[in-house]
């Protein structure tokens, strides 16, 4: 999940062609994954909103994944 979100942030910052099927797929998946955090911040710059909104979701998913992996390794 965090990989998809990070990939979308990178594609956005590099101004990837949004007409491309892969870019559309990653964007749609990232929108779905970050639906809860996408419009949480209201920075003036669009790139800052993308990094903060999608980045927050990526960090949360990484934290949850790490916690689940740690719990599973103890059992």
N, C-alpha and C positions, 0 to 999 in steps of 0.2 A: 504494500500500500504506500509506504513512504517512498519507494522507488518511483512509482507512478507520479506521485505529487512532486518529487524532486525533478523528475524528467519534465513535467509541465512547466515548473518554474524556469528551468533551463531553456526550454523551447520558447517561452514567453520572452525571456530576457534577450535571447538571440534572434528574436523576431521571426520565428519559424513561419512558413507558409501555411496559413490556416485553411487553405483549400485542399491541402494534402490529407489523404485518408488517415495516415498514421497520426498526424498532428491532431486531427479531429477526434480520433479515438482516445488519445491520451488526454486531451482537453475534456472530453465528456466524462471519462473515468475519474479524472481529478476533480471535476465539478461535483460528481456524485459523492466521492470520498470526503471532500471538504465542504459539503453542503452546510454543515453546522458552523464552520469557521470562516467561510469565504468572504462574507460581508461584515465581519466582526469589527474590523478596523476601518477608519475613514480618513486615511492619509490623502493629501492633495495629489500626490503622484501615483499613477496607476501601478507602476512597477513596485512601489512600496506596499500597496494593498495586496498585490499578488504574492510577494514574498512573505508578508506577515500572515495573511489568511491561509494560504496553502502551506507555508512553512510551519505554522502552528499545528496544523493537522498532521503534517509529517512527523513532527517531534512527538506529538501525542501517540500516534500509531507506533513509532519506534519504542517509546516508553512502555506501552501496553504489550508489544511483542516481546520486549526484553523481560518484562515481569512474567509473562506466560512461559517463556522459555526457561527462566530461572525456577519457576514453580515446577515445571515438568522435569527438570534435571534433578531436583531433590527427591522426586518420587521414584 
